[in-house]
Amino acid sequence: MQLAEADRSATAGMEEVAKRQLQWRNRSGKPLALAIVVLVWQAVGLLNQAMPFYNPLLFPAPWDLLVAGWKLAQSGVLWWDIVASTSRVLIGTLAAAPIGIVLGIAVARIRWLEVGIEPIIELLRPVPTLALLPMIILWFGIGETSKILFIAYSCFFVIFTTTLVGVRNVDPILLHAGESLGFGRLQLYRFIILRAVLPDIMLGVRLGLSVGFLVIVAAEFIAADTGLGYLINYSRTWFRVADMLVGAIVIGLLGVTANYALVALERRMFRWRTAGN
C-alpha cells in the first residue's frame, strides 16, 4: 500500500512538473516570437542603411518608431490621445453591454421577442458599421456622442450574440432542478440562467472591447480632434509614417492589454472551470 501511494504521489508530481513546463513554454513562446519579428525587422532596416533597396521613410525600422514614440510622449500628445481613445472605447463598450446582455437573455427565453426582434437584429448585424458612420454623424454631430454611439453600436452585436447563444445552451437539467426546488421565474434568471451564462457574457464583453478598439480608428478619422485615430490621420496628412505606425502599434498594445486583463479576471472569477478540467 505504501509503495502504491508513493508511486501515485511521484506520478502526480511528475505530471504537475510537466504541466508547469508546458505553461512556461506557452507563456514564453509568444514574447519570443514577437522579439524575433522585431529583431528581423530591425536587421532589415540596418541592411537597408548599408545597401539601400527601399525608402526608409515609407517603412521605418523599430528604432525609428521608438524615437518617434518618445518624441510624441515627451510632447504629451501621445498620452492625451491614449486617454481620449481609451475612454471612448470603454464608455462605448459599457453602454452596449447592459443592452446586449438583457436583450440577449430576453430573446433567448421569450418566444415572442425571439420572433419579433431577432430577425431585425440578424438583418442589421451583417451591415458594416462604417456604412452607418456618416449617418450617425449627420444625426448626432461630430461631438463625443456620435463616437460613443458608433462604438456602442459596433460592440452590441458581439455581446448580444454570445449572450443569446449562452442562454440557449444552458443545461435543461439545471432549469428542471431549479423548478423542482420551487424557484420562480425571477429566481431561475438570478440563480441559474445568469450564473450559467456569465462566462459567455464575459467572453462577449472581451470581444466587444476588441471591436471597440477596432472601430475607434474609423470614428476618429472622420470626426475627432484628439485620439489615436486622429493622430494616425493627422500624421498621414503630413507624411509622418513613423507617427502613423506608432499610433497603430499603441492601439494594438491597448487592445492586447485589455484582452489579457479580462482573461485574468475571467480566470479569477471562474476558477471552478479550471478545477473541473
C-alpha positions in Angstrom: 0.0 0.0 0.0 2.8 2.4 0.9 4.6 1.7 -2.3 1.4 2.2 -4.4 0.8 5.5 -2.6 4.4 6.6 -3.2 4.1 5.7 -6.9 0.9 7.7 -7.2 2.4 10.7 -5.5 5.5 10.5 -7.7 3.3 10.3 -10.8 1.2 13.2 -9.7 4.4 15.2 -9.0 5.8 14.4 -12.5 2.5 15.4 -14.1 2.5 18.7 -12.2 6.1 19.5 -13.2 5.3 18.6 -16.9 2.2 20.8 -16.8 4.2 23.8 -15.4 6.9 23.3 -18.0 4.2 23.3 -20.7 2.7 26.5 -19.3 6.1 28.2 -19.1 6.8 27.3 -22.8 3.4 28.6 -23.9 3.9 31.9 -22.0 7.5 32.4 -23.1 6.9 31.4 -26.7 4.7 34.4 -27.6 7.1 37.1 -26.4 9.9 35.2 -28.0 8.2 35.1 -31.4 7.4 38.8 -31.1 11.0 39.6 -30.2 12.2 37.6 -33.3 10.0 39.6 -35.6 11.2 42.9 -34.2 14.9 41.8 -34.4 14.4 40.7 -38.0 12.6 44.0 -38.8 15.5 46.0 -37.3 18.1 43.9 -39.1 16.3 44.6 -42.4 16.4 48.3 -41.6 20.2 48.2 -40.8 20.8 46.3 -44.0 18.8 48.9 -45.9 21.1 51.6 -44.5 24.2 49.8 -45.8 22.6 48.7 -49.1 19.5 50.8 -49.8 16.8 48.9 -51.6 13.6 50.7 -50.3 12.7 54.1 -49.0 13.1 54.0 -45.1 10.5 56.9 -44.8 7.8 54.5 -46.1 8.8 51.6 -43.7 10.7 52.9 -40.7 12.7 50.5 -38.5 11.7 49.7 -34.9 14.3 52.0 -33.6 12.9 54.9 -35.6 9.4 54.1 -34.3 10.8 54.1 -30.7 12.4 57.6 -31.3 9.1 58.9 -32.8 7.1 57.5 -30.0 9.4 59.0 -27.4 9.1 62.4 -29.0 5.3 62.1 -29.0 5.3 61.0 -25.4 7.6 63.9 -24.4 5.3 66.4 -26.1 2.3 65.0 -24.2 0.4 64.4 -27.4 0.6 60.6 -27.2 -0.7 60.4 -23.6 -3.7 62.7 -24.3 -4.6 60.7 -27.4 -4.3 57.4 -25.5 -6.6 58.7 -22.8 -9.1 60.1 -25.3 -9.3 56.8 -27.4 -9.4 54.5 -24.3 -12.1 56.5 -22.6 -14.3 56.4 -25.7 -13.8 52.6 -26.2 -14.6 51.9 -22.5 -17.7 54.1 -22.4 -19.0 52.7 -25.7 -18.5 49.1 -24.6 -20.0 49.8 -21.1 -23.0 51.4 -22.8 -23.5 48.4 -25.1 -23.0 45.7 -22.5 -26.2 46.0 -20.5 -28.4 46.4 -23.6 -26.8 43.4 -25.3 -26.9 41.2 -22.1 -30.6 42.0 -21.2 -31.8 41.7 -24.8 -29.8 38.5 -25.4 -31.3 36.9 -22.3 -34.8 38.1 -23.2 -34.7 37.0 -26.8 -33.4 33.6 -25.8 -36.1 33.0 -23.2 -39.2 34.8 -24.5 -40.7 33.4 -27.7 -42.5 36.5 -29.0 -39.3 38.5 -28.6 -37.4 35.8 -30.5 -39.9 36.0 -33.3 -40.2 39.8 -33.4 -36.7 41.1 -32.5 -34.1 38.5 -33.6 -34.8 38.8 -37.3 -34.3 42.6 -37.1 -31.0 42.2 -35.3 -29.9 39.5 -37.7 -30.7 41.8 -40.6 -28.7 44.7 -39.1 -25.7 42.6 -37.9 -24.1 42.0 -41.4 -24.3 45.7 -42.3 -20.8 47.2 -41.9 -20.8 49.7 -39.1 -18.6 52.0 -41.3 -21.5 52.4 -43.7 -23.6 53.9 -40.9 -20.9 56.2 -39.5 -21.8 59.2 -41.9 -25.5 58.8 -40.9 -24.6 58.8 -37.2 -22.5 61.9 -37.6 -25.4 63.5 -39.5 -27.9 62.7 -36.7 -25.7 63.4 -33.7 -23.0 65.8 -34.9 -19.2 65.4 -34.7 -19.0 65.5 -30.9 -18.4 62.7 -28.4 -21.9 61.4 -28.6 -21.6 60.2 -32.2 -18.3 58.4 -31.5 -19.6 56.7 -28.4 -22.8 55.6 -30.1 -20.8 54.3 -33.1 -18.6 52.2 -30.8 -21.6 51.0 -28.7 -23.5 50.0 -31.8 -20.5 48.0 -33.1 -20.0 46.3 -29.8 -23.6 45.5 -29.2 -23.9 42.7 -31.7 -21.0 40.7 -30.3 -22.3 40.9 -26.7 -25.8 40.1 -27.8 -24.8 37.1 -29.8 -22.6 35.5 -27.2 -25.3 36.1 -24.5 -28.0 34.6 -26.7 -26.0 31.5 -27.6 -25.0 31.1 -23.9 -28.6 31.2 -22.6 -29.8 28.8 -25.3 -27.0 26.4 -24.3 -27.9 26.4 -20.6 -28.2 22.8 -19.4 -32.0 22.0 -19.2 -31.2 19.8 -16.1 -30.2 22.9 -14.2 -33.5 24.6 -15.1 -35.5 21.5 -14.1 -33.6 21.3 -10.9 -34.5 24.9 -10.1 -38.1 24.3 -10.9 -38.2 21.3 -8.7 -36.8 23.4 -5.8 -39.7 25.8 -6.3 -37.8 28.6 -8.0 -40.0 31.3 -9.6 -39.2 32.9 -12.9 -37.0 35.7 -11.4 -35.2 33.1 -9.2 -34.4 31.0 -12.3 -32.9 34.0 -14.0 -31.0 35.1 -11.0 -29.6 31.9 -9.6 -29.4 29.6 -12.6 -29.5 31.3 -16.0 -27.5 34.4 -15.2 -24.8 32.4 -13.4 -24.6 29.7 -16.0 -24.3 32.3 -18.8 -21.8 34.6 -17.1 -18.7 33.1 -18.8 -20.3 33.7 -22.2 -21.2 37.3 -21.1 -17.6 37.9 -20.1 -16.4 36.5 -23.5 -18.8 38.8 -25.3 -17.6 41.8 -23.3 -14.0 40.9 -24.1 -14.7 40.5 -27.8 -16.8 43.7 -27.7 -13.9 45.6 -26.2 -11.7 44.3 -29.1 -14.3 45.5 -31.6 -14.3 48.9 -29.9 -10.5 49.3 -30.4 -11.0 48.2 -34.0 -13.6 50.8 -34.9 -12.3 53.7 -32.8 -9.8 54.5 -35.6 -12.6 55.0 -38.1 -14.6 57.2 -35.8 -11.6 59.4 -35.0 -10.6 59.5 -38.7 -13.7 61.4 -39.6 -14.9 63.3 -36.6 -12.3 64.0 -34.0 -9.5 66.4 -33.0 -8.0 64.0 -30.4 -7.3 60.3 -30.2 -5.1 57.8 -31.7 -7.2 57.6 -34.9 -6.8 61.3 -35.3 -3.1 61.0 -34.7 -2.8 58.5 -37.5 -4.9 60.6 -39.9 -3.0 63.8 -39.0 0.3 62.1 -39.5 -0.8 60.8 -42.9 -1.6 64.3 -44.0 2.0 65.4 -43.2 3.6 62.2 -44.4 4.8 61.2 -40.9 4.8 57.4 -41.4 6.6 56.7 -38.2 4.0 58.6 -36.2 1.3 56.7 -38.1 2.8 53.3 -37.1 3.3 54.5 -33.5 -0.4 55.2 -33.3 -1.3 51.8 -34.8 1.0 49.9 -32.5 -0.3 51.7 -29.4 -3.8 50.8 -30.4 -2.7 47.2 -30.7 -1.0 47.3 -27.3 -4.0 48.8 -25.7 -6.2 46.1 -27.2 -3.9 43.3 -26.1 -3.6 44.7 -22.6 -7.4 45.0 -22.2 -7.8 41.4 -23.5 -5.3 39.9 -21.1 -6.7 41.9 -18.2 -10.2 40.5 -18.9 -8.8 37.0 -19.4 -7.1 37.2 -16.0 -10.4 38.5 -14.5 -12.2 35.5 -16.1 -9.7 33.0 -14.6 -10.2 34.6 -11.2 -14.0 34.6 -11.4 -14.3 31.1 -12.9 -11.7 29.1 -11.1 -14.2 26.3 -10.9 -13.9 25.7 -14.6 -10.1 25.1 -14.3 -10.6 22.9 -11.3 -13.2 20.9 -13.2 -10.9 20.4 -16.1 
